[in-house]
Amino acid sequence: MSDILLGKSDIDVLLRAKYANRHGLIAGATGTGKSVTLMRLAEGFSQMGVPVFLADVKGDLAGLCEAGGGNAKIDARVAELKVDWKAQANPVVFWDIFGQLGHPVRSTISEMGPNLLGRLLELNDTQEGVLEVVFKLADDEGLLLIDIKDLRALLTFAAENAKSISQRYGLISSTSIAAIQRALLGLEQAGGEQFFGEPALDLADFLRQDMSGRGVVNILAADKLILKPKLYSTFLLWMLSELFERLPEVGDLDQPKLVFFFDEAHLLFDDAPAALVQRVEQVVRLIRSKGVGVYFCSQNPDDVPQTVLGQMGNRAQHALRAFTPRDQKAVKAAAETFPPNPKIKKVADVITQLGVGEALVTTLQDGGVPLPVERVLIVPPGCRVGAITDAERAAIRARSPVGGKYDTAVDRESAYEKLSARASDESSTAEEADTSTKKKADKSADDGNGWGDMIKGALFGTGRRQGMIEATAKSAMRTVGNQLGRQILRGVLGSIMGGKR
């Protein structure tokens, strides 16, 4: 299979494998069939032998692992389109940052880097600058930043040594460090500490095929993750950046090496600084030459910045509801982005009239020329359209080829352990110094006591001899005694003899 039959009008609308890495957009209001279109594409890529990664926000994309059938609506659509349709399951591996509905997905603090981590923690420019200093300090000191406790230990070390660190790298303040510590606490309470650790995700495990040569569909359980939009968008952006940095240049291939679906794409760009949007645009533009196709899924096409939207060569626009001025503007903008087709005179009107499972589609054809927009009925996938049971999910996890690699966490020596050991050594050294000082003081006191005993013995005497004071006192007492004796004697004798004293 070299192309994907995406839908049919009076012609077959195909997504060409050769141009699948020119990226794409799936847009439309809730309930218009975006998920079915996404599943059709994911299944088609898997049949080509192309691995896929996608985030399952609502839980319905998990049906890719089970064969379809028994759905009256799908049976009716297949009969209407007269296509060769077969119920079939796809090779699936489930992932979950929280480790509940799939294998744990982990990254290290060092791999995330200060920029993405700063966005995740919602730091300001000053605080992000301090974070960059801390990362540089870790590199220079050979300290691994694996999990949150490593970063917290390093921040504490930086706060205690702020003066010397500021002289080496630039001014850091205890106020900024405290703000980062508070942000880390908030991330932990949101469950983010489960994302940072080891074994870290090896992106090569996303580039797998099963024994029959079909591409593995990697599904990230994101129904809970989506409740933490910053963590969700930062994680997917990190994955995209890692793919960009690690994969080699391969040029234009006959088919992609990996297709990456970014659902709820507006979360990536909401409140994103201009530098981040520029980075996304750069990655999307250049990752094509590394054999990766990126497909954004969102409700409105204007959720994606124009600079990024311009890179989307393949588009499927489902119905939009023009209830508000913003909706009307979005409909108009979407209509203007499609290559014109004489058969469709008012594209904006058609967008609001599309039924469920119906879309306006344009794809790149031979020579990279965009197909004039076609109004098509989407071909249903052969897998189950809907959720799966816990037992079915558990069975898929039990057969996973990567479960033994990721399911057990590892906590090796890193910054936390090294800084704790350093602090313990410094404490022991200080304690030894205090003990040595005390011994010297005691010795001096003992020496002082020895001289004191000698002086005391000389002055007051010992058991063997009398002292100077005692001898002087006895002599004085004898003298005084003699004088008093004589005075009394004279007094007595004088009174007897009648003499005067």
FIDO-877408 format. One record per residue (C-alpha): y, x negated, z negated; residue in one letter. Coordinates in Angstrom, 1 decimal. Layout:
<nodes>
NODE       v       u       w  resn
NODE       Y       X       Z     A
...
</nodes>
This chain:
<nodes>
NODE       v       u       w  resn
NODE     0.0     0.0     0.0     M
NODE     3.3    -1.6     1.1     S
NODE     5.7     1.3     0.7     D
NODE     6.2     4.2    -1.7     I
NODE     6.4     7.7    -0.3     L
NODE     9.2     9.0    -2.6     L
NODE     9.8    12.4    -1.0     G
NODE     9.8    14.5     2.1     K
NODE    12.3    16.5     4.0     S
NODE    11.8    16.8     7.8     D
NODE    11.0    13.1     7.6     I
NODE     9.1    10.9     5.1     D
NODE    11.5     9.1     2.8     V
NODE    10.0     5.7     1.9     L
NODE    11.0     3.1    -0.6     L
NODE    10.3    -0.2     1.3     R
NODE     8.5    -2.8    -0.8     A
NODE    10.4    -5.5     0.9     K
NODE    13.7    -4.1    -0.3     Y
NODE    12.6    -2.9    -3.7     A
NODE    14.2    -5.9    -5.4     N
NODE    17.6    -4.7    -4.1     R
NODE    17.7    -2.5    -7.2     H
NODE    18.2     1.2    -7.6     G
NODE    19.6     4.2    -9.5     L
NODE    18.1     7.5   -10.6     I
NODE    20.7     9.9   -11.8     A
NODE    20.8    13.6   -12.6     G
NODE    21.4    16.1   -15.4     A
NODE    18.8    16.8   -18.1     T
NODE    15.8    18.7   -16.8     G
NODE    16.3    18.1   -13.1     T
NODE    13.3    15.8   -12.6     G
NODE    14.5    12.3   -13.2     K
NODE    11.4    11.4   -15.2     S
NODE     9.0    12.6   -12.4     V
NODE    10.9    10.4    -9.9     T
NODE    10.7     7.5   -12.2     L
NODE     7.0     8.0   -12.7     M
NODE     6.4     8.3    -9.0     R
NODE     8.1     5.0    -8.5     L
NODE     6.3     3.3   -11.4     A
NODE     3.0     4.5   -10.1     E
NODE     3.8     3.4    -6.6     G
NODE     4.7    -0.1    -7.7     F
NODE     1.5    -0.4    -9.8     S
NODE    -0.5     0.6    -6.7     Q
NODE     1.2    -2.3    -4.8     M
NODE     0.1    -4.7    -7.5     G
NODE     3.6    -5.0    -8.9     V
NODE     3.9    -5.0   -12.8     P
NODE     6.4    -2.5   -14.2     V
NODE     8.4    -2.3   -17.5     F
NODE    10.0     0.9   -18.6     L
NODE    11.3     2.4   -21.8     A
NODE     9.9     5.8   -22.8     D
NODE    12.8     7.6   -24.5     V
NODE    11.3    11.1   -24.8     K
NODE     7.6    10.2   -25.0     G
NODE     6.7    11.9   -21.6     D
NODE     6.3     8.7   -19.6     L
NODE     3.2     7.8   -21.6     A
NODE     1.3    10.2   -19.3     G
NODE     1.1     7.3   -16.8     L
NODE    -2.0     6.2   -18.5     C
NODE    -3.9     9.4   -17.9     E
NODE    -5.0    11.1   -14.7     A
NODE    -3.1    14.3   -13.7     G
NODE    -4.4    17.6   -12.5     G
NODE    -4.5    21.1   -13.8     G
NODE    -0.8    21.6   -13.4     N
NODE     0.1    24.7   -11.3     A
NODE     3.6    23.5   -10.4     K
NODE     2.3    20.1    -9.2     I
NODE    -0.5    21.8    -7.2     D
NODE     2.1    24.1    -5.5     A
NODE     4.3    21.1    -4.7     R
NODE     1.4    19.1    -3.2     V
NODE     0.4    22.1    -1.1     A
NODE     4.0    22.5     0.1     E
NODE     4.4    18.9     1.0     L
NODE     0.9    18.6     2.5     K
NODE     0.5    15.0     1.2     V
NODE    -2.6    13.1     0.4     D
NODE    -2.5    13.4    -3.4     W
NODE    -5.1    12.2    -5.8     K
NODE    -5.2    12.5    -9.6     A
NODE    -5.4     9.0   -11.1     Q
NODE    -4.5     7.0   -14.2     A
NODE    -2.6     3.7   -14.2     N
NODE    -3.3     0.5   -16.2     P
NODE    -0.9     0.7   -19.1     V
NODE     0.0    -1.4   -22.1     V
NODE     2.0     0.2   -24.9     F
NODE     4.8    -1.7   -26.8     W
NODE     6.9    -0.7   -29.8     D
NODE     9.5    -2.8   -31.7     I
NODE     8.4    -1.0   -34.9     F
NODE     4.7    -1.7   -34.1     G
NODE     3.7     1.9   -34.6     Q
NODE     3.0     3.3   -31.1     L
NODE     2.3     0.0   -29.4     G
NODE     2.0    -3.7   -29.8     H
NODE     4.9    -5.2   -31.7     P
NODE     7.7    -6.7   -29.6     V
NODE     9.4    -9.6   -31.3     R
NODE    12.1   -12.1   -30.5     S
NODE    13.5   -15.0   -32.6     T
NODE    17.1   -15.2   -33.7     I
NODE    17.4   -18.4   -31.7     S
NODE    16.2   -16.7   -28.5     E
NODE    18.6   -13.8   -29.0     M
NODE    21.5   -16.2   -29.2     G
NODE    25.0   -15.7   -30.9     P
NODE    26.5   -13.6   -28.1     N
NODE    23.9   -10.8   -28.0     L
NODE    23.4   -11.0   -31.7     L
NODE    27.1   -10.7   -32.2     G
NODE    27.1    -7.5   -30.1     R
NODE    24.1    -6.2   -32.0     L
NODE    25.9    -6.8   -35.3     L
NODE    29.2    -5.4   -33.9     E
NODE    31.1    -8.5   -34.9     L
NODE    34.7    -9.2   -34.0     N
NODE    35.8   -12.4   -32.1     D
NODE    36.4   -14.4   -35.2     T
NODE    33.1   -13.5   -36.8     Q
NODE    31.3   -14.2   -33.6     E
NODE    32.9   -17.6   -33.5     G
NODE    31.6   -18.3   -36.9     V
NODE    28.2   -17.2   -35.8     L
NODE    28.4   -19.7   -32.9     E
NODE    29.2   -22.5   -35.3     V
NODE    26.2   -21.5   -37.5     V
NODE    23.9   -21.7   -34.4     F
NODE    25.3   -25.1   -33.5     K
NODE    24.7   -26.3   -37.0     L
NODE    21.1   -25.1   -36.8     A
NODE    20.6   -27.0   -33.6     D
NODE    22.1   -30.2   -35.0     D
NODE    20.1   -30.0   -38.2     E
NODE    16.8   -29.1   -36.5     G
NODE    16.6   -25.8   -38.3     L
NODE    14.5   -23.0   -36.5     L
NODE    16.1   -19.6   -36.7     L
NODE    13.2   -17.2   -36.4     I
NODE    13.9   -14.2   -38.5     D
NODE    16.7   -12.6   -40.5     I
NODE    16.0   -14.5   -43.7     K
NODE    16.4   -17.8   -41.8     D
NODE    19.9   -16.7   -40.6     L
NODE    20.8   -15.5   -44.0     R
NODE    19.7   -18.7   -45.7     A
NODE    21.8   -20.7   -43.1     L
NODE    24.8   -18.5   -43.7     L
NODE    24.5   -19.1   -47.4     T
NODE    24.3   -22.9   -46.8     F
NODE    27.4   -22.7   -44.5     A
NODE    29.3   -20.8   -47.2     A
NODE    28.4   -23.4   -49.9     E
NODE    29.4   -26.3   -47.5     N
NODE    32.3   -24.6   -45.7     A
NODE    34.7   -27.5   -46.1     K
NODE    32.5   -30.2   -44.6     S
NODE    31.2   -27.9   -41.8     I
NODE    34.8   -26.9   -40.9     S
NODE    35.7   -30.5   -40.5     Q
NODE    32.8   -31.0   -38.1     R
NODE    32.8   -27.8   -36.0     Y
NODE    35.9   -25.9   -36.7     G
NODE    37.2   -23.6   -39.4     L
NODE    34.8   -21.1   -40.9     I
NODE    35.8   -18.8   -43.7     S
NODE    33.8   -17.3   -46.5     S
NODE    35.3   -13.9   -45.6     T
NODE    33.8   -14.0   -42.1     S
NODE    30.4   -15.2   -43.4     I
NODE    30.4   -12.4   -45.9     A
NODE    31.1    -9.9   -43.1     A
NODE    28.2   -11.3   -41.1     I
NODE    25.9   -11.0   -44.2     Q
NODE    26.9    -7.4   -44.6     R
NODE    26.2    -6.7   -40.9     A
NODE    22.8    -8.3   -41.3     L
NODE    22.0    -6.0   -44.2     L
NODE    22.9    -3.0   -42.1     G
NODE    20.6    -4.3   -39.3     L
NODE    17.7    -4.7   -41.8     E
NODE    18.2    -1.2   -43.1     Q
NODE    18.1     0.1   -39.5     A
NODE    14.7    -1.6   -39.1     G
NODE    15.9    -4.5   -37.0     G
NODE    14.1    -7.1   -39.2     E
NODE    10.9    -6.0   -37.5     Q
NODE    12.2    -7.2   -34.1     F
NODE    12.9   -10.7   -35.3     F
NODE     9.8   -12.8   -36.0     G
NODE     6.8   -14.4   -34.4     E
NODE     4.7   -14.4   -32.3     P
NODE     7.6   -13.8   -30.0     A
NODE     7.1   -11.9   -26.8     L
NODE     5.9   -14.0   -23.9     D
NODE     7.4   -12.4   -20.8     L
NODE     4.4   -13.7   -18.8     A
NODE     2.5   -10.9   -20.5     D
NODE     4.6    -8.4   -18.6     F
NODE     3.6    -9.9   -15.3     L
NODE     0.0    -8.8   -15.4     R
NODE    -2.5    -7.1   -13.0     Q
NODE    -5.7    -5.4   -14.0     D
NODE    -9.1    -6.4   -12.7     M
NODE    -8.6    -4.2    -9.6     S
NODE    -5.3    -5.9    -8.7     G
NODE    -3.1    -3.0    -9.8     R
NODE     0.1    -3.9   -11.6     G
NODE     0.2    -3.2   -15.3     V
NODE     2.8    -0.6   -16.4     V
NODE     4.3    -1.8   -19.7     N
NODE     5.7     1.1   -21.6     I
NODE     8.1     0.6   -24.6     L
NODE     7.9     3.5   -27.1     A
NODE    11.6     4.1   -27.5     A
NODE    11.8     7.6   -29.1     D
NODE    12.8     6.1   -32.4     K
NODE    14.6     3.1   -31.0     L
NODE    17.0     5.3   -29.0     I
NODE    18.3     6.5   -32.3     L
NODE    19.8     3.0   -32.8     K
NODE    21.6     2.6   -29.5     P
NODE    22.9    -0.9   -30.2     K
NODE    19.5    -2.2   -30.9     L
NODE    18.0    -0.4   -27.9     Y
NODE    20.6    -1.7   -25.4     S
NODE    20.7    -5.2   -26.8     T
NODE    16.9    -5.5   -26.7     F
NODE    16.7    -4.4   -23.0     L
NODE    19.6    -6.7   -22.1     L
NODE    17.9    -9.6   -23.9     W
NODE    14.8    -8.9   -21.8     M
NODE    16.8    -8.9   -18.6     L
NODE    18.5   -12.1   -19.5     S
NODE    15.3   -13.8   -20.5     E
NODE    13.7   -12.8   -17.1     L
NODE    16.8   -14.2   -15.3     F
NODE    16.7   -17.5   -17.2     E
NODE    12.9   -18.2   -17.1     R
NODE    11.7   -17.0   -13.7     L
NODE    12.0   -19.4   -10.8     P
NODE    13.9   -18.8    -7.6     E
NODE    11.6   -17.3    -5.0     V
NODE    14.0   -15.8    -2.5     G
NODE    13.1   -12.6    -0.7     D
NODE     9.5   -11.6    -1.1     L
NODE     7.4    -9.0     0.6     D
NODE     7.3    -7.1    -2.7     Q
NODE     8.8    -7.7    -6.1     P
NODE     7.2    -9.7    -8.9     K
NODE     8.4    -7.2   -11.5     L
NODE    10.3    -3.9   -11.6     V
NODE    12.4    -3.2   -14.6     F
NODE    13.5     0.4   -15.4     F
NODE    16.5     0.8   -17.7     F
NODE    16.5     4.4   -19.0     D
NODE    19.7     5.9   -20.7     E
NODE    21.7     3.1   -18.9     A
NODE    25.0     4.4   -20.3     H
NODE    24.0     2.9   -23.7     L
NODE    24.2    -0.6   -22.2     L
NODE    27.8    -0.1   -21.1     F
NODE    29.3     2.1   -23.8     D
NODE    32.0     0.1   -25.6     D
NODE    30.8    -3.0   -23.9     A
NODE    33.4    -5.8   -23.7     P
NODE    34.5    -6.9   -20.2     A
NODE    32.6   -10.3   -20.6     A
NODE    29.3    -8.4   -21.2     L
NODE    29.8    -6.2   -18.2     V
NODE    30.5    -9.2   -16.1     Q
NODE    27.3   -10.9   -17.4     R
NODE    25.2    -7.8   -16.5     V
NODE    26.7    -7.7   -13.1     E
NODE    25.9   -11.4   -12.6     Q
NODE    22.3   -11.0   -13.8     V
NODE    21.7    -7.9   -11.6     V
NODE    23.2    -9.6    -8.6     R
NODE    21.3   -12.9    -9.0     L
NODE    17.9   -11.7   -10.4     I
NODE    17.0   -10.3    -7.0     R
NODE    16.3   -13.8    -5.8     S
NODE    13.8   -14.2    -8.6     K
NODE    11.7   -11.3    -7.4     G
NODE    12.8    -8.7   -10.0     V
NODE    14.0    -5.2    -9.2     G
NODE    16.3    -3.4   -11.7     V
NODE    16.5     0.4   -11.7     Y
NODE    19.0     2.2   -13.9     F
NODE    18.4     5.8   -15.0     C
NODE    21.2     7.9   -16.3     S
NODE    22.7    11.4   -16.2     Q
NODE    25.8    10.5   -14.3     N
NODE    26.2     7.7   -11.7     P
NODE    29.6     6.8   -13.2     D
NODE    27.8     5.8   -16.4     D
NODE    27.2     2.5   -14.6     V
NODE    30.3     0.4   -13.8     P
NODE    31.3     0.3   -10.1     Q
NODE    30.7    -3.5    -9.9     T
NODE    27.1    -3.0   -11.0     V
NODE    26.6     0.3    -9.1     L
NODE    27.5    -1.6    -5.9     G
NODE    24.3    -3.6    -6.2     Q
NODE    22.1    -0.5    -6.2     M
NODE    20.6    -0.3    -2.7     G
NODE    18.1     2.5    -3.4     N
NODE    19.3     5.8    -5.0     R
NODE    17.9     9.1    -6.0     A
NODE    20.5    11.7    -7.1     Q
NODE    19.2    14.8    -8.8     H
NODE    21.3    17.8    -9.6     A
NODE    24.5    17.6   -11.5     L
NODE    26.3    20.5   -13.2     R
NODE    30.0    20.6   -12.5     A
NODE    31.0    22.6   -15.7     F
NODE    33.8    20.3   -16.9     T
NODE    36.5    18.2   -15.1     P
NODE    34.5    15.1   -15.9     R
NODE    31.4    16.6   -14.3     D
NODE    33.3    17.6   -11.2     Q
NODE    34.7    14.0   -11.0     K
NODE    31.2    12.6   -11.4     A
NODE    29.9    14.9    -8.6     V
NODE    32.6    13.8    -6.2     K
NODE    32.1    10.1    -7.0     A
NODE    28.3    10.5    -6.5     A
NODE    28.8    12.2    -3.2     A
NODE    31.1     9.5    -1.9     E
NODE    28.6     6.7    -2.5     T
NODE    25.9     8.1    -0.1     F
NODE    25.7     7.1     3.6     P
NODE    26.8    10.1     5.6     P
NODE    24.3    12.3     7.3     N
NODE    25.4    14.9     9.9     P
NODE    22.8    17.3     8.7     K
NODE    24.5    17.4     5.2     I
NODE    28.1    18.3     5.6     K
NODE    29.2    18.7     2.0     K
NODE    27.2    16.3    -0.1     V
NODE    29.2    17.3    -3.3     A
NODE    28.2    21.0    -2.9     D
NODE    24.5    20.0    -2.3     V
NODE    24.4    17.9    -5.5     I
NODE    25.2    21.0    -7.6     T
NODE    22.6    23.2    -5.7     Q
NODE    19.6    20.9    -6.0     L
NODE    16.5    22.4    -7.6     G
NODE    14.1    20.8   -10.1     V
NODE    12.2    18.0    -8.4     G
NODE    14.7    17.9    -5.6     E
NODE    17.1    15.0    -4.9     A
NODE    19.4    13.4    -2.5     L
NODE    17.9    10.0    -1.6     V
NODE    18.9     6.9     0.3     T
NODE    16.8     3.7     0.5     T
NODE    17.2     0.5     2.4     L
NODE    15.3     0.4     5.6     Q
NODE    14.5    -2.3     8.2     D
NODE    17.2    -5.0     8.2     G
NODE    18.5    -3.8     4.9     G
NODE    20.3    -0.8     6.5     V
NODE    20.7     2.2     4.2     P
NODE    19.0     5.4     5.2     L
NODE    21.5     8.3     5.8     P
NODE    21.3    10.5     2.7     V
NODE    18.3    12.9     2.8     E
NODE    17.7    16.0     0.8     R
NODE    14.1    15.6    -0.3     V
NODE    11.4    17.2    -2.4     L
NODE    10.0    14.4    -4.7     I
NODE     6.2    13.8    -4.3     V
NODE     4.6    14.3    -7.7     P
NODE     2.7    11.3    -9.2     P
NODE    -1.1    11.3    -9.6     G
NODE    -0.9    10.7   -13.3     C
NODE    -0.3    13.2   -16.1     R
NODE     3.3    14.5   -16.3     V
NODE     3.8    14.9   -20.0     G
NODE     2.9    13.4   -23.3     A
NODE    -0.4    12.1   -24.5     I
NODE    -2.3    12.6   -27.8     T
NODE    -2.5    10.0   -30.6     D
NODE    -6.2     9.6   -29.9     A
NODE    -5.5     8.8   -26.2     E
NODE    -2.9     6.3   -27.2     R
NODE    -5.2     4.6   -29.7     A
NODE    -7.9     4.3   -27.1     A
NODE    -5.5     2.6   -24.6     I
NODE    -4.3     0.2   -27.4     R
NODE    -7.9    -0.7   -28.3     A
NODE    -8.6    -1.8   -24.7     R
NODE    -5.3    -3.8   -24.4     S
NODE    -5.7    -7.4   -23.3     P
NODE    -2.8    -8.6   -25.6     V
NODE    -3.5    -6.8   -28.8     G
NODE    -5.0    -9.8   -30.6     G
NODE    -2.0   -11.9   -29.7     K
NODE     0.8    -9.8   -31.1     Y
NODE    -0.6    -7.4   -33.7     D
NODE    -0.6    -9.9   -36.5     T
NODE     2.8   -11.4   -37.6     A
NODE     3.1   -15.2   -38.3     V
NODE     5.6   -16.7   -40.7     D
NODE     5.8   -20.5   -40.1     R
NODE     8.1   -23.1   -41.6     E
NODE    11.7   -22.5   -40.4     S
NODE    15.3   -22.7   -41.7     A
NODE    14.6   -20.6   -44.8     Y
NODE    11.8   -22.8   -46.0     E
NODE    13.5   -26.0   -45.2     K
NODE    16.8   -25.0   -46.8     L
NODE    14.9   -23.7   -49.9     S
NODE    13.0   -27.0   -50.1     A
NODE    16.3   -29.0   -49.7     R
NODE    17.9   -26.9   -52.5     A
NODE    14.9   -27.5   -54.7     S
NODE    15.0   -31.3   -54.1     D
NODE    18.7   -31.4   -54.9     E
NODE    18.1   -29.4   -58.0     S
NODE    15.3   -31.7   -59.1     S
NODE    17.5   -34.7   -58.4     T
NODE    20.3   -33.2   -60.4     A
NODE    17.9   -32.4   -63.2     E
NODE    16.6   -36.0   -63.2     E
NODE    20.2   -37.3   -63.2     A
NODE    21.0   -35.1   -66.2     D
NODE    17.8   -36.3   -68.0     T
NODE    18.7   -39.9   -67.4     S
NODE    22.3   -39.4   -68.6     T
NODE    21.0   -37.7   -71.7     K
NODE    18.6   -40.5   -72.5     K
NODE    21.4   -43.0   -72.1     K
NODE    23.5   -40.9   -74.4     A
NODE    20.7   -40.7   -76.9     D
NODE    20.1   -44.4   -76.8     K
NODE    23.8   -45.0   -77.3     S
NODE    23.7   -42.6   -80.2     A
NODE    20.6   -44.4   -81.5     D
NODE    22.3   -47.7   -81.2     D
NODE    25.4   -46.3   -82.9     G
NODE    23.3   -44.9   -85.7     N
NODE    21.7   -48.4   -86.2     G
NODE    25.1   -50.0   -86.7     W
NODE    26.1   -47.1   -88.9     G
NODE    23.0   -47.6   -91.1     D
NODE    23.8   -51.2   -91.5     M
NODE    27.4   -50.5   -92.5     I
NODE    26.3   -47.7   -94.8     K
NODE    23.7   -50.0   -96.4     G
NODE    26.4   -52.8   -96.9     A
NODE    28.8   -50.3   -98.3     L
NODE    26.6   -48.0  -100.3     F
NODE    23.5   -50.1  -100.7     G
NODE    19.9   -49.4  -100.1     T
NODE    16.8   -48.9  -102.2     G
NODE    16.5   -52.6  -102.6     R
NODE    20.0   -53.8  -103.2     R
NODE    23.3   -52.3  -104.3     Q
NODE    26.2   -52.0  -101.9     G
NODE    29.7   -53.3  -102.0     M
NODE    31.2   -50.0  -103.2     I
NODE    28.5   -49.6  -105.8     E
NODE    29.1   -53.1  -107.1     A
NODE    32.8   -52.7  -107.1     T
NODE    32.5   -49.3  -108.8     A
NODE    30.3   -50.8  -111.5     K
NODE    32.6   -53.7  -112.1     S
NODE    35.6   -51.3  -112.2     A
NODE    33.7   -49.1  -114.6     M
NODE    32.9   -52.0  -116.8     R
NODE    36.5   -53.1  -116.8     T
NODE    37.7   -49.6  -117.5     V
NODE    35.0   -49.2  -120.1     G
NODE    36.0   -52.4  -121.9     N
NODE    39.7   -51.4  -121.8     Q
NODE    38.9   -48.0  -123.2     L
NODE    36.6   -49.5  -125.7     G
NODE    39.2   -51.8  -127.0     R
NODE    41.8   -49.1  -127.1     Q
NODE    39.6   -46.8  -129.1     I
NODE    38.6   -49.5  -131.4     L
NODE    42.2   -50.5  -132.0     R
NODE    43.1   -46.9  -132.5     G
NODE    40.3   -46.3  -135.1     V
NODE    40.9   -49.6  -136.8     L
NODE    44.7   -49.0  -136.8     G
NODE    44.3   -45.6  -138.5     S
NODE    42.0   -46.9  -141.0     I
NODE    44.1   -49.9  -141.7     M
NODE    47.2   -48.0  -141.3     G
NODE    48.3   -50.0  -138.3     G
NODE    49.9   -48.7  -135.1     K
NODE    48.1   -48.5  -131.7     R
</nodes>
